[in-house]
Amino acid sequence: CDVGITAGNSQITFPMSNDYYLYNDECTLTITNENGCMMLFFTSLDIDEGLGDTCYNDYLM
């Protein structure tokens, strides 16, 4: 499920093809903007809690 986004006004829906993602799935969504400016809006984001500064499961980087 690695995806690259370069077009303006793109919408990303995850999971890509079904209503769930598999345990230990690793997906990379790379967003590139040649103009150097972008806005991101999240309608829903559910990330598992880590321990201290370490994320063992879900993360947004």
N, CA, C and O atoms as a CHARMM CRD file, in Angstrom:
* protein
*
  244
    1    1 CYS  N      0.81300  -1.20100   0.00000 PROA 1      0.00000
    2    1 CYS  CA     0.00000   0.00000   0.00000 PROA 1      0.00000
    3    1 CYS  C      0.85400   1.26000   0.00000 PROA 1      0.00000
    4    1 CYS  O      0.41300   2.29700   0.49700 PROA 1      0.00000
    5    2 ASP  N      2.06100   1.19600  -0.54400 PROA 2      0.00000
    6    2 ASP  CA     2.90000   2.38700  -0.65700 PROA 2      0.00000
    7    2 ASP  C      2.38200   3.27600  -1.78100 PROA 2      0.00000
    8    2 ASP  O      2.19500   2.81300  -2.90700 PROA 2      0.00000
    9    3 VAL  N      2.15000   4.55100  -1.47900 PROA 3      0.00000
   10    3 VAL  CA     1.51900   5.47000  -2.42500 PROA 3      0.00000
   11    3 VAL  C      2.28500   6.78900  -2.43500 PROA 3      0.00000
   12    3 VAL  O      2.74400   7.26000  -1.39400 PROA 3      0.00000
   13    4 GLY  N      2.41600   7.37700  -3.61500 PROA 4      0.00000
   14    4 GLY  CA     2.99000   8.70900  -3.74900 PROA 4      0.00000
   15    4 GLY  C      1.92500   9.67300  -4.23700 PROA 4      0.00000
   16    4 GLY  O      1.19800   9.36500  -5.18200 PROA 4      0.00000
   17    5 ILE  N      1.82000  10.83700  -3.60700 PROA 5      0.00000
   18    5 ILE  CA     0.82600  11.84500  -3.97100 PROA 5      0.00000
   19    5 ILE  C      1.57200  13.10000  -4.43500 PROA 5      0.00000
   20    5 ILE  O      2.39500  13.64500  -3.69900 PROA 5      0.00000
   21    6 THR  N      1.28200  13.55500  -5.65500 PROA 6      0.00000
   22    6 THR  CA     1.89000  14.78800  -6.15700 PROA 6      0.00000
   23    6 THR  C      0.84600  15.76900  -6.67800 PROA 6      0.00000
   24    6 THR  O      1.14800  16.95400  -6.82000 PROA 6      0.00000
   25    7 ALA  N     -0.35800  15.31800  -6.96500 PROA 7      0.00000
   26    7 ALA  CA    -1.40100  16.18300  -7.52700 PROA 7      0.00000
   27    7 ALA  C     -2.04700  17.03800  -6.43700 PROA 7      0.00000
   28    7 ALA  O     -2.20200  16.59800  -5.29800 PROA 7      0.00000
   29    8 GLY  N     -2.41900  18.25700  -6.80100 PROA 8      0.00000
   30    8 GLY  CA    -3.10500  19.13600  -5.86200 PROA 8      0.00000
   31    8 GLY  C     -4.51800  18.66100  -5.58100 PROA 8      0.00000
   32    8 GLY  O     -5.11300  17.94800  -6.39000 PROA 8      0.00000
   33    9 ASN  N     -5.05700  19.05700  -4.43400 PROA 9      0.00000
   34    9 ASN  CA    -6.42200  18.70900  -4.02600 PROA 9      0.00000
   35    9 ASN  C     -6.67300  17.21100  -4.03000 PROA 9      0.00000
   36    9 ASN  O     -7.74500  16.76000  -4.43200 PROA 9      0.00000
   37   10 SER  N     -5.69200  16.44100  -3.58800 PROA 10     0.00000
   38   10 SER  CA    -5.83800  14.98500  -3.52200 PROA 10     0.00000
   39   10 SER  C     -6.50300  14.58700  -2.21800 PROA 10     0.00000
   40   10 SER  O     -6.35300  15.25700  -1.19600 PROA 10     0.00000
   41   11 GLN  N     -7.23200  13.49800  -2.26900 PROA 11     0.00000
   42   11 GLN  CA    -7.86900  12.94500  -1.08100 PROA 11     0.00000
   43   11 GLN  C     -7.33400  11.53800  -0.87400 PROA 11     0.00000
   44   11 GLN  O     -7.32100  10.72900  -1.80200 PROA 11     0.00000
   45   12 ILE  N     -6.89300  11.25000   0.34400 PROA 12     0.00000
   46   12 ILE  CA    -6.35700   9.93500   0.67400 PROA 12     0.00000
   47   12 ILE  C     -7.34600   9.24000   1.58800 PROA 12     0.00000
   48   12 ILE  O     -7.73600   9.79100   2.61800 PROA 12     0.00000
   49   13 THR  N     -7.75100   8.04900   1.22500 PROA 13     0.00000
   50   13 THR  CA    -8.63200   7.23500   2.05000 PROA 13     0.00000
   51   13 THR  C     -7.87100   5.98100   2.45200 PROA 13     0.00000
   52   13 THR  O     -7.31700   5.28600   1.60000 PROA 13     0.00000
   53   14 PHE  N     -7.84400   5.69400   3.73200 PROA 14     0.00000
   54   14 PHE  CA    -7.13500   4.51200   4.22100 PROA 14     0.00000
   55   14 PHE  C     -8.04200   3.76400   5.16500 PROA 14     0.00000
   56   14 PHE  O     -8.70900   4.39100   5.98800 PROA 14     0.00000
   57   15 PRO  N     -8.09300   2.48100   5.08400 PROA 15     0.00000
   58   15 PRO  CA    -7.33900   1.58600   4.20100 PROA 15     0.00000
   59   15 PRO  C     -7.73000   1.76800   2.74000 PROA 15     0.00000
   60   15 PRO  O     -8.83800   2.19800   2.42100 PROA 15     0.00000
   61   16 MET  N     -6.79900   1.43100   1.87100 PROA 16     0.00000
   62   16 MET  CA    -6.95700   1.69100   0.44700 PROA 16     0.00000
   63   16 MET  C     -8.05500   0.85900  -0.20800 PROA 16     0.00000
   64   16 MET  O     -8.86200   1.39900  -0.96500 PROA 16     0.00000
   65   17 SER  N     -8.10100  -0.45000   0.06800 PROA 17     0.00000
   66   17 SER  CA    -8.98200  -1.32000  -0.71400 PROA 17     0.00000
   67   17 SER  C    -10.06100  -2.03000   0.09700 PROA 17     0.00000
   68   17 SER  O    -10.98300  -2.60100  -0.48500 PROA 17     0.00000
   69   18 ASN  N     -9.96900  -2.00900   1.42100 PROA 18     0.00000
   70   18 ASN  CA   -10.97700  -2.70000   2.22700 PROA 18     0.00000
   71   18 ASN  C    -11.24400  -1.89200   3.49400 PROA 18     0.00000
   72   18 ASN  O    -10.74900  -0.77300   3.62700 PROA 18     0.00000
   73   19 ASP  N    -12.00200  -2.43000   4.40400 PROA 19     0.00000
   74   19 ASP  CA   -12.38600  -1.68900   5.60400 PROA 19     0.00000
   75   19 ASP  C    -11.43600  -1.87800   6.78000 PROA 19     0.00000
   76   19 ASP  O    -11.74100  -1.42600   7.88400 PROA 19     0.00000
   77   20 TYR  N    -10.31600  -2.51800   6.58200 PROA 20     0.00000
   78   20 TYR  CA    -9.37700  -2.77900   7.66800 PROA 20     0.00000
   79   20 TYR  C     -7.96900  -2.90500   7.10000 PROA 20     0.00000
   80   20 TYR  O     -7.78600  -3.03000   5.88900 PROA 20     0.00000
   81   21 TYR  N     -6.99700  -2.87200   7.96900 PROA 21     0.00000
   82   21 TYR  CA    -5.64300  -3.19300   7.54400 PROA 21     0.00000
   83   21 TYR  C     -5.15200  -4.35800   8.38800 PROA 21     0.00000
   84   21 TYR  O     -5.59500  -4.54900   9.52100 PROA 21     0.00000
   85   22 LEU  N     -4.24400  -5.12400   7.83200 PROA 22     0.00000
   86   22 LEU  CA    -3.75900  -6.32900   8.48900 PROA 22     0.00000
   87   22 LEU  C     -2.79400  -5.98200   9.61300 PROA 22     0.00000
   88   22 LEU  O     -2.13600  -4.94300   9.57400 PROA 22     0.00000
   89   23 TYR  N     -2.71100  -6.84700  10.60900 PROA 23     0.00000
   90   23 TYR  CA    -1.77000  -6.68300  11.70700 PROA 23     0.00000
   91   23 TYR  C     -0.35100  -6.62200  11.13700 PROA 23     0.00000
   92   23 TYR  O      0.01100  -7.43700  10.28800 PROA 23     0.00000
   93   24 ASN  N      0.43100  -5.68700  11.58800 PROA 24     0.00000
   94   24 ASN  CA     1.81000  -5.46200  11.12400 PROA 24     0.00000
   95   24 ASN  C      1.89800  -4.96000   9.69100 PROA 24     0.00000
   96   24 ASN  O      2.97100  -5.03500   9.09200 PROA 24     0.00000
   97   25 ASP  N      0.80800  -4.45000   9.11900 PROA 25     0.00000
   98   25 ASP  CA     0.88000  -3.81400   7.80100 PROA 25     0.00000
   99   25 ASP  C      1.79500  -2.59400   7.89300 PROA 25     0.00000
  100   25 ASP  O      1.73600  -1.84400   8.86700 PROA 25     0.00000
  101   26 GLU  N      2.62600  -2.39900   6.89700 PROA 26     0.00000
  102   26 GLU  CA     3.46800  -1.21000   6.83000 PROA 26     0.00000
  103   26 GLU  C      3.12500  -0.46500   5.56200 PROA 26     0.00000
  104   26 GLU  O      3.37600  -0.95800   4.46200 PROA 26     0.00000
  105   27 CYS  N      2.55800   0.71200   5.70000 PROA 27     0.00000
  106   27 CYS  CA     2.15200   1.51800   4.55000 PROA 27     0.00000
  107   27 CYS  C      2.85900   2.86500   4.60900 PROA 27     0.00000
  108   27 CYS  O      2.96300   3.48200   5.66900 PROA 27     0.00000
  109   28 THR  N      3.33700   3.30300   3.46200 PROA 28     0.00000
  110   28 THR  CA     3.99600   4.59800   3.36100 PROA 28     0.00000
  111   28 THR  C      3.24600   5.45200   2.35200 PROA 28     0.00000
  112   28 THR  O      3.11900   5.08100   1.18500 PROA 28     0.00000
  113   29 LEU  N      2.75600   6.58600   2.80100 PROA 29     0.00000
  114   29 LEU  CA     2.11000   7.55800   1.92400 PROA 29     0.00000
  115   29 LEU  C      3.04900   8.75800   1.83900 PROA 29     0.00000
  116   29 LEU  O      3.23600   9.47100   2.82400 PROA 29     0.00000
  117   30 THR  N      3.63500   8.98100   0.67800 PROA 30     0.00000
  118   30 THR  CA     4.58100  10.07500   0.48900 PROA 30     0.00000
  119   30 THR  C      3.88700  11.20900  -0.25700 PROA 30     0.00000
  120   30 THR  O      3.39400  11.02400  -1.37000 PROA 30     0.00000
  121   31 ILE  N      3.85500  12.38500   0.36900 PROA 31     0.00000
  122   31 ILE  CA     3.21300  13.55600  -0.22900 PROA 31     0.00000
  123   31 ILE  C      4.30700  14.54000  -0.62500 PROA 31     0.00000
  124   31 ILE  O      5.10100  14.96800   0.21300 PROA 31     0.00000
  125   32 THR  N      4.34300  14.89600  -1.90300 PROA 32     0.00000
  126   32 THR  CA     5.36300  15.80600  -2.42100 PROA 32     0.00000
  127   32 THR  C      4.69500  17.02500  -3.04000 PROA 32     0.00000
  128   32 THR  O      3.74400  16.90100  -3.81200 PROA 32     0.00000
  129   33 ASN  N      5.20200  18.20500  -2.69400 PROA 33     0.00000
  130   33 ASN  CA     4.67700  19.44800  -3.24900 PROA 33     0.00000
  131   33 ASN  C      5.85600  20.30000  -3.70400 PROA 33     0.00000
  132   33 ASN  O      6.65200  20.75000  -2.88000 PROA 33     0.00000
  133   34 GLU  N      5.97000  20.51900  -4.99100 PROA 34     0.00000
  134   34 GLU  CA     7.07100  21.30500  -5.54700 PROA 34     0.00000
  135   34 GLU  C      7.05500  22.75600  -5.06100 PROA 34     0.00000
  136   34 GLU  O      8.10300  23.40100  -5.02700 PROA 34     0.00000
  137   35 ASN  N      5.88400  23.27900  -4.68600 PROA 35     0.00000
  138   35 ASN  CA     5.77200  24.66600  -4.23000 PROA 35     0.00000
  139   35 ASN  C      6.20400  24.84900  -2.78300 PROA 35     0.00000
  140   35 ASN  O      6.38300  25.98000  -2.33300 PROA 35     0.00000
  141   36 GLY  N      6.37500  23.75400  -2.04900 PROA 36     0.00000
  142   36 GLY  CA     6.86800  23.82600  -0.68700 PROA 36     0.00000
  143   36 GLY  C      5.84200  24.16700   0.37200 PROA 36     0.00000
  144   36 GLY  O      6.22100  24.42300   1.51500 PROA 36     0.00000
  145   37 CYS  N      4.57100  24.18300   0.05000 PROA 37     0.00000
  146   37 CYS  CA     3.53800  24.52100   1.02100 PROA 37     0.00000
  147   37 CYS  C      2.36900  23.56500   0.85800 PROA 37     0.00000
  148   37 CYS  O      1.95900  23.27900  -0.26700 PROA 37     0.00000
  149   38 MET  N      1.82100  23.06100   1.97000 PROA 38     0.00000
  150   38 MET  CA     0.66200  22.17800   1.88300 PROA 38     0.00000
  151   38 MET  C     -0.15500  22.27000   3.15600 PROA 38     0.00000
  152   38 MET  O      0.34300  22.67700   4.20600 PROA 38     0.00000
  153   39 MET  N     -1.41300  21.88600   3.04800 PROA 39     0.00000
  154   39 MET  CA    -2.31500  21.82200   4.19000 PROA 39     0.00000
  155   39 MET  C     -2.84100  20.39800   4.28600 PROA 39     0.00000
  156   39 MET  O     -3.23500  19.80300   3.28300 PROA 39     0.00000
  157   40 LEU  N     -2.84400  19.85800   5.49300 PROA 40     0.00000
  158   40 LEU  CA    -3.37300  18.51800   5.74100 PROA 40     0.00000
  159   40 LEU  C     -4.54300  18.62700   6.70700 PROA 40     0.00000
  160   40 LEU  O     -4.46200  19.31900   7.72100 PROA 40     0.00000
  161   41 PHE  N     -5.62600  17.94000   6.38400 PROA 41     0.00000
  162   41 PHE  CA    -6.79700  17.87600   7.25100 PROA 41     0.00000
  163   41 PHE  C     -7.10000  16.41300   7.52600 PROA 41     0.00000
  164   41 PHE  O     -7.19700  15.61500   6.59400 PROA 41     0.00000
  165   42 PHE  N     -7.25000  16.05300   8.78900 PROA 42     0.00000
  166   42 PHE  CA    -7.59400  14.69000   9.17700 PROA 42     0.00000
  167   42 PHE  C     -9.03000  14.68600   9.68400 PROA 42     0.00000
  168   42 PHE  O     -9.37500  15.45700  10.58000 PROA 42     0.00000
  169   43 THR  N     -9.86400  13.82400   9.12100 PROA 43     0.00000
  170   43 THR  CA   -11.22300  13.69000   9.62600 PROA 43     0.00000
  171   43 THR  C    -11.28400  12.64100  10.72100 PROA 43     0.00000
  172   43 THR  O    -12.20900  12.63700  11.53200 PROA 43     0.00000
  173   44 SER  N    -10.29200  11.74500  10.74700 PROA 44     0.00000
  174   44 SER  CA   -10.21300  10.72100  11.78000 PROA 44     0.00000
  175   44 SER  C     -8.78100  10.20800  11.84200 PROA 44     0.00000
  176   44 SER  O     -8.15600   9.98000  10.80600 PROA 44     0.00000
  177   45 LEU  N     -8.25700  10.02600  13.05500 PROA 45     0.00000
  178   45 LEU  CA    -6.90200   9.51300  13.22900 PROA 45     0.00000
  179   45 LEU  C     -6.85700   8.74600  14.53900 PROA 45     0.00000
  180   45 LEU  O     -7.08200   9.32300  15.60300 PROA 45     0.00000
  181   46 ASP  N     -6.57200   7.46500  14.47400 PROA 46     0.00000
  182   46 ASP  CA    -6.54100   6.59900  15.65400 PROA 46     0.00000
  183   46 ASP  C     -5.16400   5.95400  15.72700 PROA 46     0.00000
  184   46 ASP  O     -4.86000   5.04000  14.96000 PROA 46     0.00000
  185   47 ILE  N     -4.33000   6.43100  16.65100 PROA 47     0.00000
  186   47 ILE  CA    -2.95800   5.94300  16.78300 PROA 47     0.00000
  187   47 ILE  C     -2.80100   5.30000  18.15400 PROA 47     0.00000
  188   47 ILE  O     -3.20900   5.86900  19.16600 PROA 47     0.00000
  189   48 ASP  N     -2.20100   4.10000  18.17900 PROA 48     0.00000
  190   48 ASP  CA    -1.95200   3.40800  19.44500 PROA 48     0.00000
  191   48 ASP  C     -0.92800   4.17100  20.28200 PROA 48     0.00000
  192   48 ASP  O      0.02500   4.74200  19.75100 PROA 48     0.00000
  193   49 GLU  N     -1.13500   4.17300  21.58500 PROA 49     0.00000
  194   49 GLU  CA    -0.23200   4.84700  22.50600 PROA 49     0.00000
  195   49 GLU  C      1.10300   4.11100  22.58300 PROA 49     0.00000
  196   49 GLU  O      1.13900   2.88100  22.57100 PROA 49     0.00000
  197   50 GLY  N      2.19200   4.86000  22.66200 PROA 50     0.00000
  198   50 GLY  CA     3.52500   4.28000  22.81000 PROA 50     0.00000
  199   50 GLY  C      3.95400   4.33100  24.26700 PROA 50     0.00000
  200   50 GLY  O      3.13900   4.56200  25.16000 PROA 50     0.00000
  201   51 LEU  N      5.24900   4.11400  24.49700 PROA 51     0.00000
  202   51 LEU  CA     5.81100   4.16500  25.84200 PROA 51     0.00000
  203   51 LEU  C      6.90000   5.23300  25.84600 PROA 51     0.00000
  204   51 LEU  O      7.93900   5.05400  25.21000 PROA 51     0.00000
  205   52 GLY  N      6.67800   6.33700  26.55100 PROA 52     0.00000
  206   52 GLY  CA     7.63600   7.44000  26.54700 PROA 52     0.00000
  207   52 GLY  C      7.71900   8.06300  25.16300 PROA 52     0.00000
  208   52 GLY  O      6.70200   8.45200  24.58800 PROA 52     0.00000
  209   53 ASP  N      8.93500   8.15500  24.63000 PROA 53     0.00000
  210   53 ASP  CA     9.15300   8.72600  23.29600 PROA 53     0.00000
  211   53 ASP  C      9.20200   7.66900  22.20700 PROA 53     0.00000
  212   53 ASP  O      9.56400   7.97600  21.07200 PROA 53     0.00000
  213   54 THR  N      8.84600   6.43100  22.52600 PROA 54     0.00000
  214   54 THR  CA     8.94800   5.32900  21.57000 PROA 54     0.00000
  215   54 THR  C      7.57000   4.88900  21.10500 PROA 54     0.00000
  216   54 THR  O      6.68800   4.61800  21.92000 PROA 54     0.00000
  217   55 CYS  N      7.38700   4.81700  19.78400 PROA 55     0.00000
  218   55 CYS  CA     6.13900   4.33300  19.19100 PROA 55     0.00000
  219   55 CYS  C      6.36600   2.90600  18.70000 PROA 55     0.00000
  220   55 CYS  O      7.19400   2.67800  17.81800 PROA 55     0.00000
  221   56 TYR  N      5.65100   1.96500  19.25400 PROA 56     0.00000
  222   56 TYR  CA     5.83700   0.57000  18.87700 PROA 56     0.00000
  223   56 TYR  C      4.88000   0.12500  17.78200 PROA 56     0.00000
  224   56 TYR  O      5.15200  -0.85500  17.08800 PROA 56     0.00000
  225   57 ASN  N      3.78000   0.81700  17.61600 PROA 57     0.00000
  226   57 ASN  CA     2.76200   0.36800  16.67500 PROA 57     0.00000
  227   57 ASN  C      2.51400   1.40300  15.58600 PROA 57     0.00000
  228   57 ASN  O      3.22700   1.42900  14.58200 PROA 57     0.00000
  229   58 ASP  N      1.52200   2.24600  15.77300 PROA 58     0.00000
  230   58 ASP  CA     1.14300   3.23800  14.76900 PROA 58     0.00000
  231   58 ASP  C      1.92800   4.53000  14.98500 PROA 58     0.00000
  232   58 ASP  O      2.23900   4.89800  16.11800 PROA 58     0.00000
  233   59 TYR  N      2.24100   5.20500  13.89200 PROA 59     0.00000
  234   59 TYR  CA     2.85700   6.51700  14.03100 PROA 59     0.00000
  235   59 TYR  C      2.67500   7.33600  12.76800 PROA 59     0.00000
  236   59 TYR  O      2.47300   6.80100  11.67800 PROA 59     0.00000
  237   60 LEU  N      2.75100   8.63600  12.93900 PROA 60     0.00000
  238   60 LEU  CA     2.66800   9.59900  11.84800 PROA 60     0.00000
  239   60 LEU  C      3.96900  10.37400  11.87300 PROA 60     0.00000
  240   60 LEU  O      4.33400  10.94600  12.90000 PROA 60     0.00000
  241   61 MET  N      4.66900  10.39700  10.75500 PROA 61     0.00000
  242   61 MET  CA     5.99300  11.00100  10.73300 PROA 61     0.00000
  243   61 MET  C      6.07900  12.05500   9.66800 PROA 61     0.00000
  244   61 MET  O      7.12700  12.67800   9.49900 PROA 61     0.00000
